[in-house]
């Protein structure tokens, strides 16, 4: 069964949240989801752009109080 | 279509320039773009083995901000890019000769792929895009 892992990368600067996401995806199974929390403004656009480039799926992006949550599903 | 490799010639020892090179190299490498980095001139000083992040870089406007805030260390960022993507890091053979350094003994462990001459790097770079920092 697919799992969802949360990464709290708030406080990390670019490209820290993206690199943490990629490291987590390396260890995840196909279909698993990683929810990255980032206070870096660029992450909300960087992470979806990276997913489009390499072929993973963005499940949802949402803005919260001072941070963004981007949920990514490992597709390959 | 195969993405063109990115070649980065890193010459500056300034913190913000090495930081930019590390960001560009690591993000490109994890985005399925092969990257090769040629470290030369003052930039090589940041990669001297045994130096702490606080000792590595030679100033620049953002230097203190990088050190006091939670910005990923540039040398460690190169390492992450290499681990998670397709990246090669070369040290300039001329600079090594001038410093009487050995790539395997005097530079950051497990980061460099070896010494390389400028002519070889430039010849390889004809297959992709070259930026100099």
N, CA and C atoms of all chains as a GROMACS GRO file, in nm:
protein
  627
    1UNK      N    1   0.085  -0.120   0.000
    1UNK     CA    2   0.000   0.000   0.000
    1UNK      C    3   0.089   0.125   0.000
    2UNK      N    4   0.051   0.221  -0.083
    2UNK     CA    5   0.131   0.344  -0.094
    2UNK      C    6   0.132   0.420   0.038
    3UNK      N    7   0.244   0.482   0.064
    3UNK     CA    8   0.258   0.556   0.190
    3UNK      C    9   0.282   0.704   0.161
    4UNK      N   10   0.252   0.788   0.257
    4UNK     CA   11   0.284   0.931   0.244
    4UNK      C   12   0.379   0.970   0.358
    5UNK      N   13   0.491   1.027   0.315
    5UNK     CA   14   0.593   1.070   0.411
    5UNK      C   15   0.596   1.222   0.414
    6UNK      N   16   0.615   1.278   0.530
    6UNK     CA   17   0.624   1.424   0.540
    6UNK      C   18   0.768   1.468   0.563
    7UNK      N   19   0.811   1.570   0.488
    7UNK     CA   20   0.943   1.628   0.510
    7UNK      C   21   0.923   1.773   0.551
    8UNK      N   22   0.966   1.806   0.669
    8UNK     CA   23   0.955   1.945   0.715
    8UNK      C   24   1.086   2.016   0.684
    9UNK      N   25   1.088   2.086   0.569
    9UNK     CA   26   1.210   2.157   0.527
    9UNK      C   27   1.195   2.307   0.550
   10UNK      N   28   1.104   2.344   0.638
   10UNK     CA   29   1.087   2.487   0.666
   10UNK      C   30   1.215   2.542   0.728
   11UNK      N   31   1.256   2.658   0.680
   11UNK     CA   32   1.380   2.718   0.731
   11UNK      C   33   1.499   2.690   0.641
   12UNK      N   34   1.486   2.593   0.552
   12UNK     CA   35   1.596   2.561   0.460
   12UNK      C   36   1.583   2.648   0.335
   13UNK      N   37   1.696   2.695   0.286
   13UNK     CA   38   1.695   2.781   0.168
   13UNK      C   39   1.715   2.697   0.041
   14UNK      N   40   1.676   2.757  -0.071
   14UNK     CA   41   1.690   2.695  -0.203
   14UNK      C   42   1.834   2.649  -0.226
   15UNK      N   43   1.859   2.531  -0.279
   15UNK     CA   44   1.763   2.429  -0.321
   15UNK      C   45   1.743   2.319  -0.217
   16UNK      N   46   1.759   2.354  -0.088
   16UNK     CA   47   1.750   2.254   0.019
   16UNK      C   48   1.623   2.170   0.017
   17UNK      N   49   1.503   2.234   0.012
   17UNK     CA   50   1.381   2.152   0.013
   17UNK      C   51   1.372   2.057  -0.106
   18UNK      N   52   1.412   2.104  -0.224
   18UNK     CA   53   1.410   2.017  -0.343
   18UNK      C   54   1.505   1.900  -0.325
   19UNK      N   55   1.624   1.926  -0.273
   19UNK     CA   56   1.722   1.818  -0.256
   19UNK      C   57   1.672   1.718  -0.152
   20UNK      N   58   1.605   1.767  -0.047
   20UNK     CA   59   1.550   1.674   0.054
   20UNK      C   60   1.441   1.588  -0.008
   21UNK      N   61   1.359   1.650  -0.093
   21UNK     CA   62   1.253   1.574  -0.162
   21UNK      C   63   1.315   1.464  -0.248
   22UNK      N   64   1.416   1.499  -0.325
   22UNK     CA   65   1.477   1.403  -0.417
   22UNK      C   66   1.540   1.287  -0.340
   23UNK      N   67   1.605   1.320  -0.231
   23UNK     CA   68   1.664   1.213  -0.150
   23UNK      C   69   1.556   1.119  -0.097
   24UNK      N   70   1.441   1.175  -0.056
   24UNK     CA   71   1.332   1.091  -0.006
   24UNK      C   72   1.272   1.006  -0.117
   25UNK      N   73   1.258   1.065  -0.235
   25UNK     CA   74   1.200   0.990  -0.347
   25UNK      C   75   1.289   0.874  -0.390
   26UNK      N   76   1.420   0.891  -0.376
   26UNK     CA   77   1.513   0.784  -0.411
   26UNK      C   78   1.483   0.658  -0.330
   27UNK      N   79   1.443   0.680  -0.204
   27UNK     CA   80   1.421   0.567  -0.113
   27UNK      C   81   1.277   0.516  -0.117
   28UNK      N   82   1.186   0.594  -0.177
   28UNK     CA   83   1.044   0.559  -0.178
   28UNK      C   84   1.014   0.455  -0.285
   29UNK      N   85   0.898   0.392  -0.270
   29UNK     CA   86   0.850   0.298  -0.373
   29UNK      C   87   0.762   0.375  -0.472
   30UNK      N   88   0.749   0.322  -0.593
   30UNK     CA   89   0.660   0.385  -0.693
   30UNK      C   90   0.519   0.389  -0.636
   31UNK      N   91   0.456   0.505  -0.645
   31UNK     CA   92   0.321   0.523  -0.590
   31UNK      C   93   0.321   0.589  -0.455
   32UNK      N   94   0.433   0.584  -0.385
   32UNK     CA   95   0.443   0.653  -0.256
   32UNK      C   96   0.440   0.804  -0.277
   33UNK      N   97   0.397   0.876  -0.173
   33UNK     CA   98   0.389   1.021  -0.182
   33UNK      C   99   0.478   1.086  -0.076
   34UNK      N  100   0.534   1.199  -0.114
   34UNK     CA  101   0.616   1.277  -0.020
   34UNK      C  102   0.556   1.417  -0.012
   35UNK      N  103   0.526   1.459   0.109
   35UNK     CA  104   0.469   1.592   0.134
   35UNK      C  105   0.580   1.681   0.188
   36UNK      N  106   0.626   1.774   0.106
   36UNK     CA  107   0.736   1.863   0.146
   36UNK      C  108   0.679   1.993   0.200
   37UNK      N  109   0.721   2.030   0.319
   37UNK     CA  110   0.684   2.161   0.374
   37UNK      C  111   0.804   2.252   0.358
   38UNK      N  112   0.781   2.366   0.294
   38UNK     CA  113   0.893   2.458   0.267
   38UNK      C  114   0.851   2.602   0.287
   39UNK      N  115   0.937   2.675   0.354
   39UNK     CA  116   0.913   2.820   0.370
   39UNK      C  117   0.988   2.899   0.262
   40UNK      N  118   1.060   2.829   0.176
   40UNK     CA  119   1.130   2.893   0.065
   40UNK      C  120   1.028   2.921  -0.046
   41UNK      N  121   1.012   3.048  -0.081
   41UNK     CA  122   0.906   3.086  -0.176
   41UNK      C  123   0.921   3.017  -0.311
   42UNK      N  124   1.045   2.991  -0.351
   42UNK     CA  125   1.067   2.931  -0.482
   42UNK      C  126   1.020   2.787  -0.492
   43UNK      N  127   1.008   2.720  -0.378
   43UNK     CA  128   0.976   2.577  -0.382
   43UNK      C  129   0.840   2.548  -0.445
   44UNK      N  130   0.744   2.639  -0.425
   44UNK     CA  131   0.609   2.616  -0.477
   44UNK      C  132   0.609   2.608  -0.629
   45UNK      N  133   0.704   2.674  -0.693
   45UNK     CA  134   0.713   2.663  -0.839
   45UNK      C  135   0.827   2.569  -0.881
   46UNK      N  136   0.935   2.567  -0.803
   46UNK     CA  137   1.050   2.483  -0.839
   46UNK      C  138   1.016   2.334  -0.836
   47UNK      N  139   0.948   2.292  -0.731
   47UNK     CA  140   0.921   2.147  -0.716
   47UNK      C  141   0.828   2.097  -0.827
   48UNK      N  142   0.716   2.168  -0.858
   48UNK     CA  143   0.635   2.122  -0.973
   48UNK      C  144   0.713   2.123  -1.105
   49UNK      N  145   0.799   2.223  -1.125
   49UNK     CA  146   0.878   2.228  -1.249
   49UNK      C  147   0.974   2.110  -1.257
   50UNK      N  148   1.035   2.077  -1.143
   50UNK     CA  149   1.126   1.962  -1.140
   50UNK      C  150   1.050   1.832  -1.168
   51UNK      N  151   0.931   1.819  -1.109
   51UNK     CA  152   0.850   1.698  -1.130
   51UNK      C  153   0.813   1.683  -1.278
   52UNK      N  154   0.775   1.795  -1.341
   52UNK     CA  155   0.739   1.791  -1.483
   52UNK      C  156   0.858   1.750  -1.568
   53UNK      N  157   0.977   1.794  -1.527
   53UNK     CA  158   1.099   1.763  -1.603
   53UNK      C  159   1.136   1.616  -1.593
   54UNK      N  160   1.127   1.560  -1.473
   54UNK     CA  161   1.179   1.424  -1.454
   54UNK      C  162   1.070   1.317  -1.452
   55UNK      N  163   0.943   1.358  -1.449
   55UNK     CA  164   0.836   1.260  -1.464
   55UNK      C  165   0.768   1.210  -1.339
   56UNK      N  166   0.770   1.289  -1.232
   56UNK     CA  167   0.690   1.254  -1.114
   56UNK      C  168   0.563   1.340  -1.113
   57UNK      N  169   0.466   1.303  -1.028
   57UNK     CA  170   0.337   1.373  -1.029
   57UNK      C  171   0.322   1.462  -0.907
   58UNK      N  172   0.271   1.583  -0.930
   58UNK     CA  173   0.237   1.670  -0.817
   58UNK      C  174   0.091   1.645  -0.783
   59UNK      N  175   0.065   1.599  -0.663
   59UNK     CA  176  -0.071   1.567  -0.619
   59UNK      C  177  -0.144   1.694  -0.579
   60UNK      N  178  -0.079   1.777  -0.502
   60UNK     CA  179  -0.140   1.904  -0.462
   60UNK      C  180  -0.034   2.001  -0.410
   61UNK      N  181  -0.063   2.128  -0.427
   61UNK     CA  182   0.021   2.234  -0.370
   61UNK      C  183  -0.070   2.326  -0.292
   62UNK      N  184  -0.034   2.355  -0.169
   62UNK     CA  185  -0.120   2.444  -0.089
   62UNK      C  186  -0.033   2.536  -0.005
   63UNK      N  187  -0.085   2.657   0.014
   63UNK     CA  188  -0.013   2.756   0.096
   63UNK      C  189  -0.073   2.760   0.235
   64UNK      N  190   0.013   2.759   0.333
   64UNK     CA  191  -0.032   2.764   0.472
   64UNK      C  192   0.026   2.889   0.536
   65UNK      N  193   0.027   2.893   0.666
   65UNK     CA  194   0.073   3.012   0.737
   65UNK      C  195   0.226   3.020   0.731
   66UNK      N  196   0.278   3.082   0.625
   66UNK     CA  197   0.422   3.102   0.615
   66UNK      C  198   0.498   2.989   0.549
   67UNK      N  199   0.428   2.891   0.496
   67UNK     CA  200   0.498   2.784   0.425
   67UNK      C  201   0.408   2.720   0.321
   68UNK      N  202   0.469   2.644   0.231
   68UNK     CA  203   0.395   2.573   0.128
   68UNK      C  204   0.408   2.424   0.153
   69UNK      N  205   0.300   2.355   0.117
   69UNK     CA  206   0.303   2.208   0.119
   69UNK      C  207   0.290   2.161  -0.025
   70UNK      N  208   0.385   2.081  -0.069
   70UNK     CA  209   0.378   2.025  -0.204
   70UNK      C  210   0.384   1.874  -0.191
   71UNK      N  211   0.279   1.807  -0.238
   71UNK     CA  212   0.273   1.661  -0.229
   71UNK      C  213   0.310   1.603  -0.365
   72UNK      N  214   0.410   1.517  -0.364
   72UNK     CA  215   0.462   1.459  -0.488
   72UNK      C  216   0.447   1.306  -0.482
   73UNK      N  217   0.397   1.248  -0.591
   73UNK     CA  218   0.387   1.102  -0.599
   73UNK      C  219   0.497   1.049  -0.688
   74UNK      N  220   0.569   0.950  -0.638
   74UNK     CA  221   0.678   0.890  -0.717
   74UNK      C  222   0.615   0.808  -0.831
   75UNK      N  223   0.651   0.843  -0.954
   75UNK     CA  224   0.587   0.781  -1.069
   75UNK      C  225   0.678   0.686  -1.146
   76UNK      N  226   0.802   0.678  -1.110
   76UNK     CA  227   0.893   0.591  -1.187
   76UNK      C  228   1.007   0.545  -1.100
   77UNK      N  229   1.423   1.393  -2.656
   77UNK     CA  230   1.550   1.452  -2.697
   77UNK      C  231   1.645   1.456  -2.577
   78UNK      N  232   1.768   1.415  -2.598
   78UNK     CA  233   1.868   1.418  -2.491
   78UNK      C  234   1.902   1.563  -2.454
   79UNK      N  235   1.899   1.594  -2.325
   79UNK     CA  236   1.933   1.728  -2.281
   79UNK      C  237   2.083   1.750  -2.297
   80UNK      N  238   2.120   1.868  -2.345
   80UNK     CA  239   2.262   1.899  -2.360
   80UNK      C  240   2.330   1.903  -2.224
   81UNK      N  241   2.448   1.844  -2.212
   81UNK     CA  242   2.520   1.853  -2.085
   81UNK      C  243   2.555   2.000  -2.052
   82UNK      N  244   2.565   2.025  -1.924
   82UNK     CA  245   2.603   2.159  -1.877
   82UNK      C  246   2.746   2.153  -1.824
   83UNK      N  247   2.829   2.242  -1.872
   83UNK     CA  248   2.969   2.249  -1.828
   83UNK      C  249   2.988   2.380  -1.752
   84UNK      N  250   3.043   2.370  -1.633
   84UNK     CA  251   3.063   2.489  -1.549
   84UNK      C  252   3.211   2.503  -1.520
   85UNK      N  253   3.266   2.618  -1.558
   85UNK     CA  254   3.404   2.648  -1.521
   85UNK      C  255   3.399   2.739  -1.399
   86UNK      N  256   3.443   2.688  -1.286
   86UNK     CA  257   3.433   2.762  -1.160
   86UNK      C  258   3.570   2.816  -1.124
   87UNK      N  259   3.584   2.949  -1.130
   87UNK     CA  260   3.714   3.013  -1.108
   87UNK      C  261   3.719   3.094  -0.978
   88UNK      N  262   3.607   3.150  -0.938
   88UNK     CA  263   3.605   3.246  -0.827
   88UNK      C  264   3.607   3.177  -0.691
   89UNK      N  265   3.672   3.242  -0.595
   89UNK     CA  266   3.670   3.194  -0.458
   89UNK      C  267   3.564   3.263  -0.374
   90UNK      N  268   3.492   3.359  -0.434
   90UNK     CA  269   3.388   3.430  -0.359
   90UNK      C  270   3.274   3.335  -0.322
   91UNK      N  271   3.226   3.354  -0.202
   91UNK     CA  272   3.125   3.263  -0.150
   91UNK      C  273   3.002   3.258  -0.240
   92UNK      N  274   2.952   3.376  -0.278
   92UNK     CA  275   2.825   3.375  -0.353
   92UNK      C  276   2.842   3.313  -0.491
   93UNK      N  277   2.959   3.322  -0.548
   93UNK     CA  278   2.979   3.263  -0.680
   93UNK      C  279   2.991   3.110  -0.671
   94UNK      N  280   3.060   3.064  -0.568
   94UNK     CA  281   3.069   2.919  -0.549
   94UNK      C  282   2.931   2.864  -0.513
   95UNK      N  283   2.856   2.944  -0.433
   95UNK     CA  284   2.720   2.901  -0.396
   95UNK      C  285   2.633   2.888  -0.521
   96UNK      N  286   2.641   2.987  -0.608
   96UNK     CA  287   2.561   2.983  -0.732
   96UNK      C  288   2.601   2.863  -0.817
   97UNK      N  289   2.730   2.840  -0.829
   97UNK     CA  290   2.776   2.726  -0.909
   97UNK      C  291   2.722   2.595  -0.851
   98UNK      N  292   2.725   2.584  -0.718
   98UNK     CA  293   2.676   2.462  -0.654
   98UNK      C  294   2.526   2.444  -0.675
   99UNK      N  295   2.452   2.555  -0.666
   99UNK     CA  296   2.307   2.548  -0.688
   99UNK      C  297   2.276   2.506  -0.831
  100UNK      N  298   2.340   2.573  -0.927
  100UNK     CA  299   2.314   2.543  -1.068
  100UNK      C  300   2.353   2.398  -1.099
  101UNK      N  301   2.471   2.359  -1.054
  101UNK     CA  302   2.520   2.224  -1.084
  101UNK      C  303   2.431   2.117  -1.023
  102UNK      N  304   2.395   2.135  -0.896
  102UNK     CA  305   2.319   2.030  -0.829
  102UNK      C  306   2.177   2.021  -0.882
  103UNK      N  307   2.113   2.135  -0.906
  103UNK     CA  308   1.975   2.131  -0.956
  103UNK      C  309   1.972   2.074  -1.098
  104UNK      N  310   2.067   2.113  -1.180
  104UNK     CA  311   2.072   2.058  -1.316
  104UNK      C  312   2.095   1.906  -1.311
  105UNK      N  313   2.187   1.864  -1.227
  105UNK     CA  314   2.220   1.721  -1.220
  105UNK      C  315   2.101   1.637  -1.176
  106UNK      N  316   2.024   1.687  -1.080
  106UNK     CA  317   1.908   1.609  -1.034
  106UNK      C  318   1.788   1.625  -1.126
  107UNK      N  319   1.802   1.710  -1.228
  107UNK     CA  320   1.695   1.728  -1.326
  107UNK      C  321   1.727   1.655  -1.456
  108UNK      N  322   1.801   1.548  -1.443
  108UNK     CA  323   1.837   1.462  -1.557
  108UNK      C  324   1.923   1.532  -1.661
  109UNK      N  325   2.000   1.632  -1.618
  109UNK     CA  326   2.092   1.698  -1.710
  109UNK      C  327   2.234   1.668  -1.664
  110UNK      N  328   2.313   1.601  -1.748
  110UNK     CA  329   2.451   1.574  -1.707
  110UNK      C  330   2.529   1.703  -1.686
  111UNK      N  331   2.610   1.705  -1.581
  111UNK     CA  332   2.686   1.825  -1.545
  111UNK      C  333   2.832   1.789  -1.525
  112UNK      N  334   2.920   1.874  -1.577
  112UNK     CA  335   3.062   1.860  -1.545
  112UNK      C  336   3.113   1.994  -1.494
  113UNK      N  337   3.186   1.990  -1.384
  113UNK     CA  338   3.236   2.112  -1.322
  113UNK      C  339   3.388   2.108  -1.325
  114UNK      N  340   3.450   2.218  -1.368
  114UNK     CA  341   3.596   2.229  -1.373
  114UNK      C  342   3.634   2.336  -1.271
  115UNK      N  343   3.700   2.294  -1.164
  115UNK     CA  344   3.733   2.387  -1.056
  115UNK      C  345   3.877   2.435  -1.072
  116UNK      N  346   3.894   2.566  -1.081
  116UNK     CA  347   4.028   2.619  -1.106
  116UNK      C  348   4.050   2.750  -1.028
  117UNK      N  349   4.168   2.803  -1.037
  117UNK     CA  350   4.206   2.932  -0.975
  117UNK      C  351   4.161   2.939  -0.828
  118UNK      N  352   4.114   3.057  -0.785
  118UNK     CA  353   4.083   3.074  -0.643
  118UNK      C  354   3.974   2.979  -0.592
  119UNK      N  355   3.891   2.931  -0.682
  119UNK     CA  356   3.783   2.842  -0.639
  119UNK      C  357   3.836   2.715  -0.574
  120UNK      N  358   3.954   2.671  -0.616
  120UNK     CA  359   4.006   2.544  -0.565
  120UNK      C  360   4.030   2.552  -0.413
  121UNK      N  361   4.056   2.676  -0.363
  121UNK     CA  362   4.086   2.692  -0.220
  121UNK      C  363   3.969   2.652  -0.131
  122UNK      N  364   3.848   2.666  -0.184
  122UNK     CA  365   3.729   2.630  -0.105
  122UNK      C  366   3.718   2.480  -0.084
  123UNK      N  367   3.790   2.406  -0.167
  123UNK     CA  368   3.778   2.259  -0.163
  123UNK      C  369   3.897   2.194  -0.094
  124UNK      N  370   3.977   2.274  -0.027
  124UNK     CA  371   4.093   2.217   0.043
  124UNK      C  372   4.045   2.125   0.154
  125UNK      N  373   4.097   2.007   0.156
  125UNK     CA  374   4.055   1.908   0.254
  125UNK      C  375   4.083   1.957   0.396
  126UNK      N  376   3.987   1.934   0.485
  126UNK     CA  377   4.004   1.970   0.626
  126UNK      C  378   3.948   2.106   0.661
  127UNK      N  379   3.916   2.187   0.561
  127UNK     CA  380   3.859   2.319   0.592
  127UNK      C  381   3.713   2.304   0.635
  128UNK      N  382   3.673   2.380   0.736
  128UNK     CA  383   3.533   2.379   0.777
  128UNK      C  384   3.456   2.475   0.686
  129UNK      N  385   3.323   2.464   0.682
  129UNK     CA  386   3.245   2.558   0.600
  129UNK      C  387   3.275   2.704   0.634
  130UNK      N  388   3.307   2.733   0.759
  130UNK     CA  389   3.334   2.872   0.798
  130UNK      C  390   3.466   2.924   0.741
  131UNK      N  391   3.555   2.833   0.701
  131UNK     CA  392   3.688   2.872   0.654
  131UNK      C  393   3.702   2.871   0.501
  132UNK      N  394   3.603   2.817   0.433
  132UNK     CA  395   3.622   2.782   0.291
  132UNK      C  396   3.622   2.900   0.194
  133UNK      N  397   3.540   3.002   0.222
  133UNK     CA  398   3.508   3.097   0.116
  133UNK      C  399   3.568   3.235   0.141
  134UNK      N  400   3.580   3.311   0.031
  134UNK     CA  401   3.650   3.439   0.036
  134UNK      C  402   3.556   3.559   0.027
  135UNK      N  403   3.458   3.564   0.112
  135UNK     CA  404   3.374   3.683   0.121
  135UNK      C  405   3.276   3.700   0.007
  136UNK      N  406   3.234   3.826  -0.015
  136UNK     CA  407   3.125   3.855  -0.106
  136UNK      C  408   3.009   3.910  -0.025
  137UNK      N  409   2.920   3.983  -0.091
  137UNK     CA  410   2.812   4.052  -0.019
  137UNK      C  411   2.727   3.958   0.066
  138UNK      N  412   2.701   3.839   0.017
  138UNK     CA  413   2.610   3.748   0.087
  138UNK      C  414   2.682   3.652   0.183
  139UNK      N  415   2.813   3.667   0.191
  139UNK     CA  416   2.895   3.573   0.267
  139UNK      C  417   2.845   3.555   0.412
  140UNK      N  418   2.826   3.664   0.483
  140UNK     CA  419   2.784   3.653   0.624
  140UNK      C  420   2.644   3.596   0.636
  141UNK      N  421   2.557   3.635   0.541
  141UNK     CA  422   2.418   3.584   0.545
  141UNK      C  423   2.416   3.433   0.521
  142UNK      N  424   2.498   3.388   0.429
  142UNK     CA  425   2.505   3.244   0.405
  142UNK      C  426   2.552   3.171   0.531
  143UNK      N  427   2.649   3.231   0.599
  143UNK     CA  428   2.707   3.163   0.715
  143UNK      C  429   2.612   3.160   0.834
  144UNK      N  430   2.535   3.269   0.852
  144UNK     CA  431   2.454   3.280   0.973
  144UNK      C  432   2.313   3.226   0.955
  145UNK      N  433   2.269   3.211   0.828
  145UNK     CA  434   2.136   3.157   0.807
  145UNK      C  435   2.148   3.013   0.755
  146UNK      N  436   2.034   2.950   0.738
  146UNK     CA  437   2.035   2.806   0.710
  146UNK      C  438   2.051   2.777   0.561
  147UNK      N  439   2.158   2.830   0.502
  147UNK     CA  440   2.183   2.809   0.359
  147UNK      C  441   2.272   2.686   0.344
  148UNK      N  442   2.235   2.594   0.253
  148UNK     CA  443   2.318   2.474   0.239
  148UNK      C  444   2.462   2.510   0.202
  149UNK      N  445   2.558   2.444   0.264
  149UNK     CA  446   2.698   2.470   0.232
  149UNK      C  447   2.727   2.428   0.088
  150UNK      N  448   2.796   2.515   0.014
  150UNK     CA  449   2.815   2.492  -0.130
  150UNK      C  450   2.890   2.362  -0.158
  151UNK      N  451   2.996   2.336  -0.084
  151UNK     CA  452   3.074   2.214  -0.111
  151UNK      C  453   2.988   2.090  -0.084
  152UNK      N  454   2.908   2.097   0.022
  152UNK     CA  455   2.819   1.984   0.051
  152UNK      C  456   2.710   1.971  -0.055
  153UNK      N  457   2.668   2.086  -0.109
  153UNK     CA  458   2.566   2.084  -0.214
  153UNK      C  459   2.618   2.017  -0.341
  154UNK      N  460   2.743   2.044  -0.374
  154UNK     CA  461   2.805   1.972  -0.487
  154UNK      C  462   2.800   1.821  -0.461
  155UNK      N  463   2.830   1.783  -0.340
  155UNK     CA  464   2.830   1.641  -0.304
  155UNK      C  465   2.691   1.579  -0.318
  156UNK      N  466   2.589   1.655  -0.277
  156UNK     CA  467   2.451   1.604  -0.290
  156UNK      C  468   2.414   1.588  -0.437
  157UNK      N  469   2.451   1.687  -0.517
  157UNK     CA  470   2.421   1.679  -0.660
  157UNK      C  471   2.487   1.560  -0.725
  158UNK      N  472   2.609   1.534  -0.682
  158UNK     CA  473   2.683   1.421  -0.738
  158UNK      C  474   2.621   1.288  -0.695
  159UNK      N  475   2.573   1.284  -0.571
  159UNK     CA  476   2.514   1.161  -0.518
  159UNK      C  477   2.377   1.133  -0.582
  160UNK      N  478   2.299   1.240  -0.605
  160UNK     CA  479   2.161   1.221  -0.651
  160UNK      C  480   2.145   1.235  -0.802
  161UNK      N  481   2.244   1.287  -0.869
  161UNK     CA  482   2.232   1.310  -1.013
  161UNK      C  483   2.357   1.268  -1.086
  162UNK      N  484   2.366   1.312  -1.211
  162UNK     CA  485   2.482   1.277  -1.294
  162UNK      C  486   2.576   1.397  -1.300
  163UNK      N  487   2.679   1.394  -1.218
  163UNK     CA  488   2.772   1.507  -1.211
  163UNK      C  489   2.915   1.458  -1.197
  164UNK      N  490   3.003   1.522  -1.273
  164UNK     CA  491   3.145   1.498  -1.255
  164UNK      C  492   3.212   1.629  -1.214
  165UNK      N  493   3.307   1.618  -1.124
  165UNK     CA  494   3.379   1.736  -1.077
  165UNK      C  495   3.527   1.713  -1.102
  166UNK      N  496   3.586   1.806  -1.177
  166UNK     CA  497   3.728   1.794  -1.212
  166UNK      C  498   3.807   1.907  -1.147
  167UNK      N  499   3.929   1.878  -1.108
  167UNK     CA  500   4.015   1.986  -1.058
  167UNK      C  501   4.120   2.018  -1.166
  168UNK      N  502   4.150   2.145  -1.178
  168UNK     CA  503   4.242   2.194  -1.281
  168UNK      C  504   4.384   2.142  -1.251
  169UNK      N  505   4.441   2.074  -1.346
  169UNK     CA  506   4.572   2.014  -1.324
  169UNK      C  507   4.681   2.121  -1.306
  170UNK      N  508   4.665   2.235  -1.373
  170UNK     CA  509   4.767   2.340  -1.359
  170UNK      C  510   4.770   2.396  -1.216
  171UNK      N  511   4.651   2.420  -1.162
  171UNK     CA  512   4.643   2.475  -1.026
  171UNK      C  513   4.699   2.375  -0.925
  172UNK      N  514   4.670   2.247  -0.947
  172UNK     CA  515   4.725   2.144  -0.858
  172UNK      C  516   4.877   2.147  -0.862
  173UNK      N  517   4.932   2.161  -0.982
  173UNK     CA  518   5.078   2.165  -0.996
  173UNK      C  519   5.136   2.285  -0.922
  174UNK      N  520   5.072   2.400  -0.940
  174UNK     CA  521   5.123   2.522  -0.874
  174UNK      C  522   5.121   2.510  -0.722
  175UNK      N  523   5.015   2.448  -0.671
  175UNK     CA  524   5.001   2.434  -0.526
  175UNK      C  525   5.076   2.312  -0.472
  176UNK      N  526   5.130   2.232  -0.561
  176UNK     CA  527   5.192   2.104  -0.520
  176UNK      C  528   5.092   2.018  -0.443
  177UNK      N  529   4.970   2.017  -0.495
  177UNK     CA  530   4.863   1.939  -0.433
  177UNK      C  531   4.836   1.814  -0.514
  178UNK      N  532   4.784   1.715  -0.443
  178UNK     CA  533   4.738   1.592  -0.507
  178UNK      C  534   4.586   1.589  -0.490
  179UNK      N  535   4.515   1.564  -0.600
  179UNK     CA  536   4.368   1.564  -0.598
  179UNK      C  537   4.313   1.470  -0.490
  180UNK      N  538   4.376   1.354  -0.476
  180UNK     CA  539   4.325   1.253  -0.382
  180UNK      C  540   4.363   1.281  -0.238
  181UNK      N  541   4.461   1.369  -0.217
  181UNK     CA  542   4.508   1.392  -0.080
  181UNK      C  543   4.469   1.528  -0.025
  182UNK      N  544   4.461   1.628  -0.112
  182UNK     CA  545   4.446   1.765  -0.063
  182UNK      C  546   4.308   1.827  -0.085
  183UNK      N  547   4.224   1.760  -0.162
  183UNK     CA  548   4.092   1.817  -0.190
  183UNK      C  549   3.981   1.738  -0.120
  184UNK      N  550   3.863   1.799  -0.117
  184UNK     CA  551   3.748   1.738  -0.051
  184UNK      C  552   3.732   1.592  -0.092
  185UNK      N  553   3.718   1.507   0.009
  185UNK     CA  554   3.712   1.363  -0.014
  185UNK      C  555   3.584   1.325  -0.090
  186UNK      N  556   3.596   1.229  -0.181
  186UNK     CA  557   3.481   1.171  -0.252
  186UNK      C  558   3.402   1.270  -0.336
  187UNK      N  559   3.463   1.380  -0.376
  187UNK     CA  560   3.391   1.477  -0.460
  187UNK      C  561   3.451   1.482  -0.601
  188UNK      N  562   3.582   1.481  -0.608
  188UNK     CA  563   3.647   1.501  -0.737
  188UNK      C  564   3.665   1.370  -0.814
  189UNK      N  565   3.648   1.382  -0.946
  189UNK     CA  566   3.668   1.266  -1.033
  189UNK      C  567   3.812   1.257  -1.081
  190UNK      N  568   3.891   1.359  -1.051
  190UNK     CA  569   4.032   1.356  -1.087
  190UNK      C  570   4.079   1.489  -1.141
  191UNK      N  571   4.208   1.499  -1.172
  191UNK     CA  572   4.260   1.621  -1.234
  191UNK      C  573   4.231   1.618  -1.384
  192UNK      N  574   4.220   1.737  -1.441
  192UNK     CA  575   4.190   1.747  -1.584
  192UNK      C  576   4.256   1.871  -1.640
  193UNK      N  577   4.300   1.864  -1.766
  193UNK     CA  578   4.357   1.980  -1.833
  193UNK      C  579   4.247   2.065  -1.896
  194UNK      N  580   4.277   2.191  -1.914
  194UNK     CA  581   4.179   2.285  -1.970
  194UNK      C  582   4.138   2.247  -2.112
  195UNK      N  583   4.235   2.204  -2.192
  195UNK     CA  584   4.204   2.172  -2.332
  195UNK      C  585   4.104   2.058  -2.342
  196UNK      N  586   4.121   1.957  -2.256
  196UNK     CA  587   4.027   1.843  -2.256
  196UNK      C  588   3.888   1.889  -2.212
  197UNK      N  589   3.883   1.972  -2.109
  197UNK     CA  590   3.753   2.020  -2.061
  197UNK      C  591   3.682   2.101  -2.170
  198UNK      N  592   3.757   2.190  -2.236
  198UNK     CA  593   3.697   2.272  -2.341
  198UNK      C  594   3.652   2.187  -2.460
  199UNK      N  595   3.730   2.086  -2.493
  199UNK     CA  596   3.691   1.997  -2.602
  199UNK      C  597   3.562   1.924  -2.568
  200UNK      N  598   3.554   1.874  -2.444
  200UNK     CA  599   3.431   1.804  -2.401
  200UNK      C  600   3.313   1.900  -2.401
  201UNK      N  601   3.338   2.024  -2.360
  201UNK     CA  602   3.229   2.122  -2.345
  201UNK      C  603   3.166   2.162  -2.478
  202UNK      N  604   3.232   2.128  -2.587
  202UNK     CA  605   3.172   2.160  -2.718
  202UNK      C  606   3.043   2.082  -2.741
  203UNK      N  607   3.024   1.975  -2.664
  203UNK     CA  608   2.902   1.895  -2.682
  203UNK      C  609   2.784   1.951  -2.602
  204UNK      N  610   2.808   2.055  -2.522
  204UNK     CA  611   2.699   2.108  -2.440
  204UNK      C  612   2.706   2.258  -2.427
  205UNK      N  613   2.660   2.308  -2.314
  205UNK     CA  614   2.664   2.452  -2.289
  205UNK      C  615   2.764   2.480  -2.177
  206UNK      N  616   2.844   2.583  -2.198
  206UNK     CA  617   2.949   2.616  -2.101
  206UNK      C  618   2.919   2.750  -2.035
  207UNK      N  619   2.922   2.752  -1.902
  207UNK     CA  620   2.914   2.878  -1.831
  207UNK      C  621   3.036   2.891  -1.740
  208UNK      N  622   3.080   3.014  -1.726
  208UNK     CA  623   3.198   3.042  -1.642
  208UNK      C  624   3.157   3.129  -1.525
  209UNK      N  625   3.197   3.088  -1.405
  209UNK     CA  626   3.161   3.163  -1.284
  209UNK      C  627   3.289   3.196  -1.209
   0.00000   0.00000   0.00000
